[in-house]
Amino acid sequence: MHPDLKSKVKTAQEAAALINNGEIIGVSGFTGAGYPKVIPAELAKRAGELKAKGEEFSISLYTGASIGDECDGVLARAGIMKMRLPYQSHADVRNNINKGLTEYIDMHLSHSARMIRMGFVPKPTLAIVDACDVTPDGKIYLTGCGGNTPTYLQTAERIIIELNTHYGDTLIGLHDVYIPELRGEIHIHSAGDKIGKEYVQVDPNKIVAIVETKLPDSLKPFAAPDEESNAIAAYILEFLSHERKKGRLPNDVPYQSGVGNVANAVLGTMAKDPAQAPVALYTEVIQDSVFDILEADKLIIASGASVSYSLAGQEKYKSNAHAKNWKSKFVLRPQEISNNPEVIRRLGVISMNTALEADIFGHVNSTHVNGSRMMNGIGGSGDFARNCLLGFFMTPSTAKGGKISAIVPMVSHTDHTEHDTMVFVSEQGLADLRGLAPIKRARLIIEKCAHPTYRPLLQEYLEYGIKHSALHTPHSLDKAFDFHKRLIETGSMMVG
């Protein structure tokens, strides 16, 4: 550390003491990467001590997306998280949201930074960021994510830095920090284009504390893809091959994939396929599966908002960042650029995201269980689904041992309308919905994607609607939520 900065070095406890009741805290972090790891625990401890004295203490927490237990979890369990945005996936945060203890604003990830800069959402009073370097003139080099961090650093009144040496210098040079103007083109014309700086420039006088750490992102590896995930991956890759043979899909468009086993299965299968051409990623989250593509010498570039590697993946990246020049294969961006509709449309991204449930007419629920209980949030799926060249929504056809059908008559909450969905895929098959009117979509989804156990019930609902309702979208409101009502009443969507 530069000698001019040593006067700002504090312990995590001392830094937490600088945080006031009612603060709006913007933290770095995106899908389990690059979040503060030591200050939140001290803040939770301090809040508990204040509450024991009868003093009120709460904060609002802004992030990039989901973050680790060391931040989201400890603050949720301390009961001090008054408000949270724009995305979360932690069980304790989720429980507080659904109990009404934490107000949650679920936002498209590409929208949140601009909403904050323009004042539509209150600006953070404090930014706490995970960084791998900082200079006396205010250059902050971020760790494993871009997220919303540049906007939080720009708009917050004060800044606390967790200076984290875990990655060493292996992430310096990956970042492309660019905050767009309200109007004007974003000059990205291929997945690897860089248009910004390698650091975030701030007023050094805003930095009130620097806390030294060397902790990794506590991400567990995903389980190996199961039979269902591999089946879904096979359907997608077969379809992509079919589209290319038809001349409807260029070979050089980049891919976006959501988080989880299915996304990893798709990328892993690409790596193993000898006929697969080299690929570029223009995505949100770069996961361990990228190493398979790298080692198969099939990765052109991976551009995203975070490198969300498991502990083993972090060590693997560090070992090869310089030795095999893996650094040159990655670009990390703020999420309003990684998820930007203009860029997604221009690049012709192929998008793959997960549905919580889908209905027979093509609508998707990504967020709510039974229409009211929040699961995680919409994340970036809407950014990509509406603007991609070709979009897949993937889901196993059933859950909870067959008690829940992922294909229902009407979704209990709509995140993606029929106008934004193109292809549905389950382990049962693939339904290409493009160019189909509602009844034809319904027949195809039931035939290709629904589990055989539920197909008769779905066909019965459709035929009843055709007989008794208007014939554009033949919903029957008296029966539309029978699946969900049975689940609530009996614990299963099945009849009997």
C-alpha positions in Angstrom: 0.0 0.0 0.0 1.2 3.5 -0.8 2.4 5.4 2.3 -0.1 8.2 1.7 -2.9 5.8 2.3 -1.7 4.1 5.5 -3.4 6.7 7.7 -6.7 5.5 6.5 -6.1 1.8 7.4 -8.5 0.6 10.1 -9.7 -2.6 11.6 -13.1 -4.0 10.5 -14.5 -3.0 13.9 -13.3 0.6 13.5 -14.7 0.8 10.0 -18.1 -0.5 11.2 -18.1 2.1 13.9 -18.2 4.8 11.1 -21.6 3.4 9.8 -24.6 5.3 11.1 -28.2 4.3 11.8 -30.3 4.7 8.6 -27.4 4.6 6.2 -28.1 3.5 2.6 -25.1 1.3 1.8 -24.1 0.4 -1.7 -21.8 -2.6 -1.7 -19.8 -4.3 -4.5 -20.8 -7.9 -5.3 -22.5 -9.7 -8.1 -23.7 -13.4 -7.9 -21.4 -14.3 -5.1 -18.3 -12.5 -6.3 -16.5 -9.4 -5.1 -18.5 -8.5 -2.1 -17.4 -7.1 1.3 -16.5 -9.9 3.7 -15.3 -8.6 7.1 -17.0 -5.3 7.8 -20.6 -6.6 7.7 -20.0 -9.0 10.6 -18.7 -6.2 12.7 -21.6 -4.1 11.7 -24.1 -6.8 12.7 -22.2 -7.2 16.1 -22.4 -3.4 16.7 -26.0 -3.3 15.8 -26.8 -6.0 18.3 -24.9 -4.1 21.0 -26.9 -0.9 20.2 -30.2 -2.7 20.2 -29.3 -4.3 23.6 -29.1 -0.7 24.9 -32.5 0.1 23.4 -31.1 2.1 20.5 -32.6 1.7 17.0 -30.3 0.6 14.2 -31.0 -0.3 10.6 -29.6 0.1 7.1 -30.7 -0.3 3.5 -28.5 -2.5 1.3 -27.9 -2.0 -2.4 -25.8 -4.5 -4.3 -25.1 -5.6 -7.8 -26.9 -8.9 -7.5 -26.7 -11.8 -5.0 -23.8 -11.8 -2.6 -22.3 -14.1 0.0 -23.4 -15.1 3.5 -20.6 -12.9 5.0 -22.7 -9.9 3.9 -26.3 -10.7 3.0 -26.6 -13.5 5.6 -25.1 -11.8 8.6 -27.0 -8.6 8.1 -30.3 -10.5 7.5 -29.8 -12.6 10.7 -29.0 -9.4 12.6 -32.4 -8.0 11.6 -31.1 -4.7 10.5 -31.7 -4.9 6.7 -34.6 -2.4 6.3 -34.5 -2.5 2.5 -32.8 -4.5 -0.2 -32.3 -4.1 -4.0 -31.9 -5.1 -6.9 -31.6 -8.9 -6.5 -30.9 -11.6 -3.9 -30.7 -15.3 -3.5 -30.0 -15.8 0.2 -32.4 -17.9 2.3 -32.3 -15.6 5.3 -32.8 -12.5 3.2 -35.7 -14.2 1.3 -37.4 -15.3 4.6 -37.2 -11.7 5.9 -38.7 -10.4 2.6 -41.6 -12.8 2.7 -42.2 -12.1 6.4 -42.4 -8.4 5.6 -39.3 -7.5 7.7 -37.3 -6.4 4.7 -38.7 -4.2 1.9 -37.4 -5.6 -1.4 -37.3 -3.8 -4.8 -36.8 -6.5 -7.5 -35.3 -4.7 -10.5 -34.0 -5.5 -14.0 -30.2 -5.5 -13.4 -29.5 -3.2 -16.3 -31.9 -0.6 -14.9 -30.7 -0.2 -11.3 -27.6 1.9 -11.7 -29.3 4.6 -13.8 -32.3 4.7 -11.5 -29.9 5.5 -8.6 -27.8 8.0 -10.5 -31.0 9.9 -11.6 -32.4 9.9 -8.1 -35.5 7.8 -8.8 -34.2 5.6 -6.1 -32.4 7.2 -3.1 -28.6 7.4 -3.6 -26.3 5.5 -1.2 -24.8 7.5 1.6 -21.9 5.0 1.9 -20.2 2.6 -0.5 -18.3 -0.5 0.8 -16.3 -2.2 -1.9 -14.0 -5.1 -2.3 -10.9 -3.9 -4.2 -7.5 -5.4 -5.1 -5.7 -2.0 -5.3 -6.2 1.6 -4.5 -3.9 4.6 -5.3 -3.5 7.9 -3.5 -5.2 9.8 -6.3 -8.3 7.7 -6.0 -8.0 4.9 -8.6 -9.8 1.9 -7.2 -9.2 -1.5 -8.9 -12.1 -3.9 -8.3 -11.9 -7.6 -7.7 -14.3 -10.2 -9.1 -17.2 -8.1 -10.3 -18.2 -4.9 -12.0 -21.8 -4.9 -10.8 -23.2 -1.5 -9.7 -20.0 -0.7 -8.0 -18.9 2.3 -10.2 -22.2 4.0 -9.6 -22.1 3.4 -5.9 -18.6 4.8 -5.7 -19.6 7.8 -7.8 -22.8 8.7 -5.9 -22.0 7.8 -2.3 -20.8 10.5 0.1 -18.2 8.3 1.8 -16.3 5.2 0.8 -14.9 2.3 2.8 -12.5 -0.1 0.9 -11.9 -3.8 1.8 -8.5 -4.1 0.2 -8.4 -7.8 -0.6 -5.2 -9.5 -1.7 -6.7 -12.9 -2.4 -6.5 -12.6 -6.2 -3.2 -10.7 -6.1 -2.9 -8.8 -9.4 -4.6 -11.4 -11.5 -7.8 -9.3 -11.9 -6.1 -6.0 -12.6 -6.6 -5.2 -16.3 -9.8 -7.3 -16.7 -12.2 -4.5 -15.9 -13.7 -2.1 -18.4 -15.3 0.6 -16.3 -17.8 2.7 -18.3 -20.8 4.6 -17.1 -23.0 5.5 -20.0 -24.6 8.9 -20.6 -28.4 9.3 -20.6 -28.2 9.4 -24.4 -25.6 8.2 -26.9 -24.3 5.0 -28.4 -22.4 2.5 -26.3 -19.5 1.6 -28.7 -19.4 -2.2 -28.2 -19.5 -4.1 -31.5 -18.0 -7.4 -30.4 -18.0 -9.2 -27.0 -14.3 -8.3 -26.3 -14.5 -4.6 -27.1 -13.2 -2.3 -24.3 -14.5 1.3 -24.1 -13.7 2.4 -20.5 -11.0 2.3 -17.9 -9.4 -0.5 -15.8 -10.3 1.3 -12.6 -13.0 3.5 -10.9 -11.8 7.0 -10.4 -13.1 8.6 -7.1 -12.3 11.7 -5.0 -9.7 10.3 -2.6 -11.1 12.5 0.1 -14.3 10.4 0.1 -12.3 7.3 1.3 -12.7 7.2 5.0 -11.3 3.7 5.8 -9.3 0.9 4.3 -9.6 -2.5 5.8 -7.1 -5.2 4.7 -8.3 -8.7 4.0 -7.3 -11.8 2.0 -10.5 -13.8 2.0 -11.9 -15.6 -1.1 -15.4 -15.4 -2.4 -17.2 -18.3 -0.6 -18.8 -19.9 -3.6 -19.4 -23.6 -3.5 -19.1 -25.6 -6.8 -22.3 -26.5 -8.5 -23.1 -30.2 -8.5 -22.3 -32.1 -11.6 -25.1 -31.7 -14.2 -27.8 -34.3 -13.6 -29.7 -36.4 -16.2 -32.3 -33.7 -16.7 -29.7 -30.9 -17.1 -27.8 -32.9 -19.7 -31.0 -33.7 -21.6 -32.0 -30.0 -21.7 -28.4 -29.1 -22.9 -28.6 -31.8 -25.7 -32.0 -30.4 -26.9 -30.5 -26.8 -27.0 -27.4 -27.8 -28.9 -29.3 -29.9 -31.4 -31.6 -27.0 -32.0 -28.7 -24.6 -32.5 -27.2 -26.9 -35.0 -30.5 -27.2 -36.8 -30.9 -23.4 -37.0 -27.4 -23.0 -38.4 -28.0 -25.6 -41.1 -31.2 -23.7 -42.0 -29.1 -20.6 -42.4 -31.0 -18.7 -39.7 -28.3 -18.4 -37.1 -24.8 -16.9 -37.6 -21.8 -18.9 -36.3 -20.2 -15.9 -34.6 -22.9 -14.6 -32.2 -22.1 -14.7 -28.5 -23.8 -16.6 -25.7 -25.4 -15.6 -22.4 -26.2 -18.2 -19.8 -27.8 -17.8 -16.4 -26.6 -19.4 -13.2 -26.9 -23.1 -12.4 -26.5 -26.7 -13.5 -28.3 -26.4 -16.8 -26.2 -23.5 -18.0 -23.1 -25.3 -16.9 -24.3 -28.4 -18.8 -24.7 -26.4 -22.0 -21.3 -24.9 -21.8 -19.7 -28.2 -20.8 -21.3 -30.0 -23.7 -20.0 -27.3 -26.1 -16.5 -27.8 -24.8 -16.7 -31.6 -25.4 -18.3 -31.3 -28.9 -15.5 -31.7 -31.6 -17.8 -29.9 -34.1 -18.3 -26.9 -31.9 -16.7 -23.7 -33.2 -14.9 -21.3 -30.8 -17.4 -19.3 -28.8 -17.6 -15.9 -27.2 -19.6 -15.1 -24.1 -21.4 -11.8 -23.5 -23.1 -12.7 -20.3 -23.6 -11.7 -16.7 -22.0 -14.4 -14.7 -18.8 -16.3 -15.7 -18.7 -19.6 -13.9 -16.4 -22.6 -13.5 -17.7 -24.1 -16.8 -15.8 -21.5 -18.7 -12.6 -23.4 -17.8 -13.8 -26.4 -19.9 -14.1 -24.2 -22.9 -10.8 -22.5 -22.2 -9.0 -25.8 -21.9 -10.6 -27.1 -25.1 -9.2 -24.0 -26.8 -12.7 -22.9 -27.8 -13.1 -19.6 -25.9 -12.7 -16.4 -27.9 -13.5 -14.1 -25.0 -15.7 -14.2 -21.9 -17.3 -10.8 -21.1 -19.5 -10.5 -18.0 -20.3 -8.6 -14.8 -18.6 -11.1 -12.5 -16.3 -14.1 -12.3 -18.3 -16.3 -9.9 -15.8 -19.1 -9.4 -15.9 -21.8 -6.7 -13.0 -21.9 -4.3 -11.3 -24.5 -6.5 -12.1 -22.4 -9.6 -10.6 -19.3 -8.0 -7.3 -21.2 -7.4 -7.4 -22.6 -10.9 -7.8 -19.1 -12.4 -5.0 -17.6 -10.3 -2.6 -20.4 -11.3 -3.2 -19.8 -15.0 -4.0 -16.1 -15.2 -0.3 -15.3 -15.9 1.1 -18.7 -16.6 -1.3 -19.4 -19.5 -2.3 -15.8 -20.1 -5.9 -16.5 -19.1 -6.2 -12.9 -18.1 -6.4 -12.0 -21.8 -9.6 -14.0 -22.2 -11.8 -12.0 -19.8 -13.5 -8.7 -19.6 -15.5 -7.5 -16.5 -18.1 -4.7 -16.9 -20.6 -2.8 -14.9 -23.9 -4.7 -15.1 -25.6 -1.8 -16.9 -23.2 -2.6 -19.8 -23.0 -6.4 -19.5 -26.9 -6.4 -19.5 -27.4 -3.4 -21.7 -30.4 -3.9 -24.2 -28.7 -1.9 -26.9 -25.6 -4.0 -26.8 -27.4 -7.3 -26.5 -29.5 -6.5 -29.6 -26.5 -5.3 -31.6 -24.4 -8.3 -30.8 -27.2 -10.8 -31.5 -26.8 -12.7 -28.2 -28.1 -16.2 -27.8 -29.7 -16.2 -24.4 -30.4 -19.1 -22.0 -32.2 -18.5 -18.7 -34.2 -20.5 -16.1 -37.9 -20.4 -15.6 -39.5 -21.1 -12.2 -42.7 -22.0 -14.1 -44.1 -21.4 -17.6 -47.7 -21.5 -18.8 -49.1 -23.1 -21.9 -49.5 -19.8 -23.7 -45.8 -18.8 -23.4 -45.6 -16.6 -20.3 -42.8 -17.2 -17.7 -42.6 -16.7 -14.0 -39.0 -16.3 -12.8 -39.6 -15.0 -9.3 -42.7 -15.9 -7.3 -43.8 -19.2 -5.7 -47.6 -19.4 -5.9 -47.8 -15.8 -7.0 -46.8 -14.1 -3.8 -43.7 -15.6 -2.2 -40.5 -14.2 -3.5 -37.8 -16.7 -4.5 -34.8 -14.7 -5.8 -35.7 -12.0 -8.3 -35.8 -11.3 -12.0 -32.1 -10.6 -12.2 -30.9 -10.1 -15.8 -33.2 -12.6 -17.5 -35.5 -9.8 -18.7 -32.6 -7.7 -20.1 -31.6 -10.6 -22.3 -35.0 -12.3 -23.1 -36.5 -9.2 -24.7 -33.4 -8.1 -26.6 -31.6 -11.3 -27.7 -31.4 -12.8 -31.1 -32.6 -16.2 -29.9 -33.8 -16.9 -26.3 -34.3 -20.1 -24.4 -36.1 -20.6 -21.1 -35.2 -23.8 -19.5 -36.7 -25.8 -16.6 -37.1 -29.4 -15.5 -40.7 -30.4 -16.2 -41.5 -31.2 -12.6 -40.2 -30.4 -9.1 -40.5 -31.8 -5.6 -40.6 -35.4 -6.8 -43.3 -34.8 -9.3 -45.7 -32.9 -7.0 -45.2 -29.6 -8.9 -45.5 -29.2 -12.7 -43.3 -26.4 -14.2 -45.8 -26.1 -17.0 -49.1 -24.8 -15.7 -52.3 -23.4 -17.3 -51.5 -19.8 -16.2 -48.4 -18.6 -14.4 -49.1 -17.3 -10.9 -46.9 -14.3 -11.6 -45.6 -12.9 -14.9 -42.1 -11.7 -15.4 -41.7 -12.5 -19.1 -44.7 -12.2 -21.4 -45.5 -14.3 -24.5 -44.0 -11.4 -26.5 -40.5 -11.9 -25.0 -40.3 -15.7 -25.0 -39.1 -17.8 -28.0 -38.1 -21.3 -27.1 -39.1 -23.4 -24.1 -37.0 -26.5 -23.1 -37.4 -29.2 -20.5 -35.9 -32.6 -20.2 -39.0 -33.8 -22.2 -38.3 -31.8 -25.3 -38.0 -28.4 -27.0 -40.9 -26.1 -28.2 -40.0 -23.4 -30.7 -42.8 -20.8 -30.1 -41.7 -18.3 -32.7 -44.4 -17.3 -35.2 -47.1 -19.3 -33.5 -50.5 -18.0 -32.3 -51.6 -18.8 -28.7 -53.5 -22.1 -29.3 -50.7 -23.5 -31.4 -48.2 -22.5 -28.8 -50.2 -24.2 -26.1 -50.4 -27.5 -28.0 -46.7 -27.5 -28.7 -45.7 -26.7 -25.1 -47.9 -29.4 -23.7 -46.7 -31.9 -26.3 -42.9 -31.1 -26.0 -42.2 -29.7 -22.6 -44.9 -30.9 -20.1 -44.3 -34.1 -18.1 -46.4 -37.0 -19.3 -48.1 -37.1 -15.9 -49.5 -33.6 -16.3 -50.2 -33.6 -20.1 -53.8 -34.8 -19.8 -54.7 -32.2 -17.2 -53.2 -29.4 -19.4 -54.9 -30.7 -22.5 -58.2 -30.9 -20.6 -57.8 -27.3 -19.5 -57.0 -26.1 -23.1 -59.9 -28.0 -24.6 -62.3 -26.6 -21.9 -61.1 -23.1 -22.7 -61.5 -23.6 -26.5 -65.1 -24.7 -25.8 -66.1 -22.1 -23.3 -63.8 -19.0 -23.8 -62.8 -16.6 -26.6 -60.7 -18.3 -29.1 -57.6 -16.1 -29.2 -56.2 -17.0 -25.8 -58.7 -19.4 -24.4 -58.1 -19.0 -20.7 -60.9 -20.1 -18.2 -60.5 -17.9 -15.2 -62.5 -20.2 -13.0 -60.0 -23.0 -13.6 -56.7 -21.1 -14.5 -55.2 -21.6 -11.0 -56.5 -25.0 -10.2 -52.9 -26.4 -10.3 -51.8 -23.9 -7.7 -54.8 -24.2 -5.5 -54.3 -28.0 -5.3 -50.7 -27.5 -4.4 -51.6 -25.2 -1.6 -54.4 -27.4 -0.3 -52.9 -30.9 -0.8 -49.2 -30.4 -1.4 -49.4 -31.6 -5.0 -50.6 -30.3 -8.3 -51.8 -33.7 -9.2 -55.5 -34.7 -9.0 -56.2 -37.4 -6.3 
